[in-house]
Amino acid sequence: MTTNIHARRFTRRRAGLSILAIVVLVGCGTPAESAADPSAIPSTAPDSASAAPSEATSVAPSASAEAPGAAAVFAEGVISTEDEEWRISFTPDGETAYFARSDGFFPQTRNATIMETSLVDGEWSEPVVAPFSGEFPDIDPWVSPDGESLYFSSIRPVNGEPREDVELFRVDRDGDGWSEPVHLAELGSEVDELGLSVSGDGTAIFASDRSEGGDWDLFSATPEGDGFAEPGLIEELNSDVWEFNPAIDARGTILLFTSISRPGGSGLGDLFVAARDGGAWSEPLPLPVNGRADEYHPSLSPDGATLYFVRRLGDGDILEVDWDAVDPTD
């Protein structure tokens, strides 16, 4: 489904802990081989994961499965397919969704496209390439809570100059369509920025592997003018392992993210949640949907009732589950 996207060499400025090295070392074998090797390097990378499936890891056949908290494949065959699917985000009315799709593994190919789909008579339409995507590698769509902007990550030229790193961009509503992408230079660096999400008050949360963060960490920036103020580390959430794929709710009180090898996790990539009530974020808690496969790219429905995330069992599919059934902060 991707169109006219050129694969880019996957580089990292940091020596010793390259995402590409992790993906290649684990991804060259079959999932079963990786799972059988206890010394295998964890394969989850920002905007990616490589599963180690087992009989203990399963996907419920439907959202109405009897087991509380059982996750179901979302729109199987239409949105979740044999391709790789990545983070999904919805317009405020829940009638239109944006997600990314690639026919290869993003860390290796640097290749993905943002897709658009709408509810028609209760069924999701066949996804089409979003009007601002398809020419360059684009991933991580995030619709703002008011529906007036959409944020995404992209490897595309800036001011006519090609870039090899992933930068953050925004498009704004223009009638029934979207404006030309705006580069969020104030949030960028010489390395990758991924997974920006924005709360109702305009606060931005994203992940970066810039040197001051130490590997992949979460950063926050407050709105300023038509963009954002200088971002800073979210000290209480970052650790000496990777944190990425952040998703903040509209109220700014719930933050979901992915981590590798964080205490309390279940396997490879795991989902965590932190909460706050006007102050600092609470200690992150693992979600009960975590298993031996990779779970990553969380997001919540506009009404906060449904959790969406990606689980990789051979390929990455989007799953859905009732948020109240799996929320460990209650």
Legacy VTK file of the C-alpha trace (Angstrom):
# vtk DataFile Version 3.0
C-alpha trace
ASCII
DATASET POLYDATA
POINTS 330 float
0.000 0.000 0.000
2.981 2.334 0.296
3.664 4.540 -2.689
6.876 5.994 -4.036
8.820 5.831 -0.775
12.560 5.297 -0.935
14.246 3.189 1.732
16.768 5.142 3.760
19.858 3.943 5.516
19.118 3.543 9.212
21.809 5.418 11.137
22.440 6.331 14.742
24.831 8.871 16.207
25.228 6.864 19.419
27.896 4.152 19.408
27.232 0.771 20.918
23.419 0.774 20.969
22.177 1.029 17.405
18.543 0.229 16.662
19.628 -1.245 13.360
22.068 -3.586 15.049
19.335 -4.775 17.390
16.873 -5.374 14.590
19.390 -7.174 12.381
20.825 -9.373 15.111
17.415 -10.588 16.197
15.388 -10.139 13.034
17.645 -12.252 10.823
16.339 -15.420 12.490
12.769 -16.597 12.589
10.645 -15.543 15.593
10.955 -19.069 16.941
14.750 -18.962 16.688
14.875 -15.635 18.491
12.611 -16.888 21.241
14.697 -20.032 21.643
17.882 -18.059 22.195
17.903 -16.669 25.752
20.823 -14.412 24.879
18.979 -12.751 21.991
19.005 -8.963 22.128
15.527 -7.477 22.700
14.152 -6.579 19.312
11.740 -3.755 20.005
12.848 -0.419 18.625
11.037 2.915 18.502
8.303 2.577 15.886
9.122 -1.085 15.567
9.189 -4.472 17.226
10.012 -8.055 16.357
7.957 -10.621 18.194
9.000 -13.782 19.956
5.598 -15.485 19.888
4.751 -18.483 21.996
1.705 -20.542 22.845
1.258 -18.309 25.864
0.767 -15.283 23.601
-2.638 -15.113 21.955
-4.985 -12.622 20.394
-8.657 -12.812 21.279
-10.937 -13.381 18.311
-13.261 -10.500 19.128
-13.656 -7.546 21.465
-16.549 -9.348 23.141
-14.394 -12.284 24.222
-15.376 -13.611 27.640
-11.982 -13.051 29.298
-11.831 -9.586 30.889
-9.207 -7.456 29.200
-8.888 -9.750 26.173
-7.592 -7.735 23.225
-9.120 -8.150 19.762
-7.580 -7.479 16.366
-9.009 -4.184 15.139
-10.762 -4.156 11.740
-9.006 -7.337 10.657
-8.381 -7.531 6.919
-9.124 -3.829 6.430
-6.902 -1.916 8.857
-4.964 -4.809 10.401
-3.506 -6.772 7.486
-0.487 -8.875 6.532
1.496 -5.631 6.230
2.993 -3.851 9.220
0.585 -1.438 10.889
1.691 1.296 13.263
0.054 3.784 15.656
-3.587 4.704 15.071
-5.276 8.003 15.974
-8.872 9.184 15.512
-10.670 12.434 14.812
-12.657 13.714 17.825
-15.927 12.219 16.530
-14.269 8.806 16.118
-15.450 8.667 12.498
-12.054 8.919 10.769
-8.800 7.201 11.673
-5.195 7.703 10.631
-2.531 5.044 10.993
0.734 4.091 9.332
1.366 1.046 7.186
4.489 -0.445 5.650
5.207 -3.589 3.670
8.542 -3.957 5.471
9.974 -3.494 8.933
10.408 0.258 9.492
13.829 0.238 11.199
15.270 -1.700 8.262
13.431 -0.070 5.379
12.766 3.428 6.777
9.594 3.102 4.751
6.003 3.756 5.853
2.931 5.662 4.699
0.122 7.289 6.658
-3.304 5.927 5.723
-6.795 7.343 6.202
-10.031 5.407 6.746
-13.584 6.392 7.726
-16.626 4.693 9.221
-19.258 4.058 6.570
-22.479 2.372 7.740
-20.645 1.058 10.778
-17.737 -0.425 8.791
-14.260 0.969 8.248
-13.621 1.887 4.624
-10.704 0.574 2.610
-7.766 2.774 3.719
-6.321 5.287 1.275
-3.070 7.231 1.429
-3.540 10.413 3.486
-3.335 13.525 1.285
-0.124 14.761 2.930
1.629 11.381 2.808
2.889 8.927 0.186
5.898 10.750 -1.236
8.259 10.430 1.729
8.508 7.998 4.670
5.823 9.038 7.181
4.758 7.391 10.448
3.194 8.109 13.883
0.040 10.117 13.019
-1.587 11.894 15.965
-4.797 13.915 15.661
-4.995 16.777 18.152
-7.915 16.587 20.634
-9.720 19.433 18.827
-9.197 17.789 15.435
-7.648 20.939 13.980
-4.112 19.574 13.599
-2.405 16.284 12.889
1.177 15.590 13.954
3.462 12.972 12.431
7.065 11.849 12.045
8.741 11.944 8.655
11.991 11.624 6.718
11.420 14.415 4.223
13.324 17.484 3.022
13.313 20.565 5.241
13.505 23.889 3.407
14.410 21.955 0.286
17.325 20.170 1.940
17.184 16.361 2.303
17.459 14.884 5.804
18.275 11.357 6.892
16.860 11.610 10.433
13.189 11.453 11.395
11.752 14.877 12.230
8.370 16.029 13.571
5.766 17.774 11.399
2.241 19.179 11.646
-0.605 19.671 9.178
-3.615 21.869 9.975
-7.222 21.597 8.900
-7.901 23.413 5.638
-11.559 23.013 4.780
-12.169 19.295 4.370
-8.472 18.624 3.844
-5.084 19.385 5.363
-2.502 22.127 4.883
1.023 21.610 3.658
3.231 20.028 6.373
4.964 22.401 8.796
8.349 21.336 10.194
8.514 21.584 14.010
12.148 22.651 14.019
12.093 23.655 17.684
11.552 20.013 18.658
14.161 18.580 16.300
17.792 17.554 16.529
20.347 15.739 14.391
18.931 12.347 15.411
15.436 10.836 15.317
12.339 12.296 16.955
9.315 10.005 16.956
5.811 9.511 18.284
4.697 13.047 19.147
1.355 13.273 20.943
-0.436 16.400 22.159
-2.882 16.939 25.026
-5.841 19.317 25.051
-3.777 22.194 26.464
-1.247 21.828 23.642
1.509 20.112 25.638
3.618 17.888 23.380
5.217 14.603 24.436
7.642 12.807 22.111
10.609 10.442 22.131
14.163 11.124 20.986
17.573 9.498 21.196
19.428 12.836 21.338
22.594 12.672 23.389
21.406 14.596 26.444
18.608 12.094 26.936
20.716 8.942 27.029
19.303 6.368 24.599
15.564 6.751 23.842
13.801 8.986 26.350
10.584 10.961 26.678
10.575 14.741 26.233
7.904 17.346 26.898
7.346 20.821 25.422
4.725 23.472 26.180
3.017 25.438 23.399
4.605 28.729 22.412
3.351 30.913 19.564
2.642 28.743 16.540
4.923 26.018 17.842
6.528 24.872 21.058
9.007 26.033 23.660
12.326 24.233 24.065
11.658 20.617 25.052
12.922 19.067 28.270
13.354 15.567 29.635
10.505 14.082 31.665
12.842 13.170 34.499
10.410 11.109 36.594
9.563 8.750 33.731
12.890 8.202 32.011
15.303 5.518 33.118
18.482 3.834 31.923
16.427 1.696 29.495
14.426 2.863 26.484
11.162 4.811 26.738
9.344 5.743 23.515
5.932 5.680 21.686
4.320 8.158 24.134
0.562 8.798 23.979
-0.964 11.416 26.265
-4.714 11.683 26.763
-6.682 14.847 26.026
-6.806 15.885 29.705
-3.071 15.448 30.120
-3.537 13.086 33.063
-2.695 9.709 31.498
0.504 8.924 29.618
1.054 5.599 27.885
4.411 4.581 26.468
6.541 1.624 25.401
9.686 0.435 27.147
12.228 -2.331 26.734
13.504 -4.309 29.743
11.867 -1.982 32.257
11.172 -3.709 35.602
7.642 -5.098 35.639
7.607 -5.871 31.939
6.691 -9.243 30.508
8.911 -9.795 27.510
10.226 -7.649 24.695
8.453 -4.344 24.133
5.952 -3.637 26.920
3.309 -0.982 27.521
3.371 1.185 30.648
1.103 3.919 31.986
1.714 6.838 34.321
-0.903 9.169 35.815
-0.854 12.602 37.375
-3.201 14.941 39.174
-1.767 18.392 38.655
1.759 17.413 39.695
4.492 15.016 38.702
3.824 11.753 36.929
3.278 8.677 39.069
5.520 5.629 38.966
4.756 3.893 35.637
2.823 0.639 35.863
2.830 -2.189 33.283
-0.379 -2.977 31.441
-1.849 -6.496 31.752
-1.984 -6.797 27.943
1.802 -7.295 27.913
2.982 -10.731 26.881
6.010 -12.462 25.398
5.365 -10.814 22.040
6.152 -7.149 21.456
3.451 -4.644 22.393
3.970 -1.048 21.317
2.356 2.100 19.814
-0.446 2.650 22.361
-3.213 5.214 21.908
-6.641 5.884 23.397
-9.930 6.508 21.628
-11.160 10.135 21.753
-13.575 9.268 24.583
-10.851 7.425 26.505
-12.876 4.207 26.591
-10.730 2.041 24.302
-7.027 1.288 24.254
-5.427 0.607 20.888
-1.945 -0.821 20.547
0.186 -2.877 18.186
1.183 -6.464 18.874
3.687 -8.144 16.600
3.120 -11.820 15.896
4.924 -12.228 12.586
3.628 -8.798 11.526
2.326 -5.884 13.523
-1.467 -5.636 13.898
-3.529 -3.043 15.726
-5.498 -4.437 18.661
-8.278 -2.926 20.761
-9.395 -3.528 24.316
-11.652 -1.831 26.866
-9.442 0.624 28.761
-11.212 0.236 32.107
-10.549 -3.527 31.958
-6.778 -3.075 31.723
-6.100 0.276 33.452
-3.793 -0.476 36.412
-4.071 3.088 37.796
-7.698 2.611 38.965
LINES 1 331
330 0 1 2 3 4 5 6 7 8 9 10 11 12 13 14 15 16 17 18 19 20 21 22 23 24 25 26 27 28 29 30 31 32 33 34 35 36 37 38 39 40 41 42 43 44 45 46 47 48 49 50 51 52 53 54 55 56 57 58 59 60 61 62 63 64 65 66 67 68 69 70 71 72 73 74 75 76 77 78 79 80 81 82 83 84 85 86 87 88 89 90 91 92 93 94 95 96 97 98 99 100 101 102 103 104 105 106 107 108 109 110 111 112 113 114 115 116 117 118 119 120 121 122 123 124 125 126 127 128 129 130 131 132 133 134 135 136 137 138 139 140 141 142 143 144 145 146 147 148 149 150 151 152 153 154 155 156 157 158 159 160 161 162 163 164 165 166 167 168 169 170 171 172 173 174 175 176 177 178 179 180 181 182 183 184 185 186 187 188 189 190 191 192 193 194 195 196 197 198 199 200 201 202 203 204 205 206 207 208 209 210 211 212 213 214 215 216 217 218 219 220 221 222 223 224 225 226 227 228 229 230 231 232 233 234 235 236 237 238 239 240 241 242 243 244 245 246 247 248 249 250 251 252 253 254 255 256 257 258 259 260 261 262 263 264 265 266 267 268 269 270 271 272 273 274 275 276 277 278 279 280 281 282 283 284 285 286 287 288 289 290 291 292 293 294 295 296 297 298 299 300 301 302 303 304 305 306 307 308 309 310 311 312 313 314 315 316 317 318 319 320 321 322 323 324 325 326 327 328 329
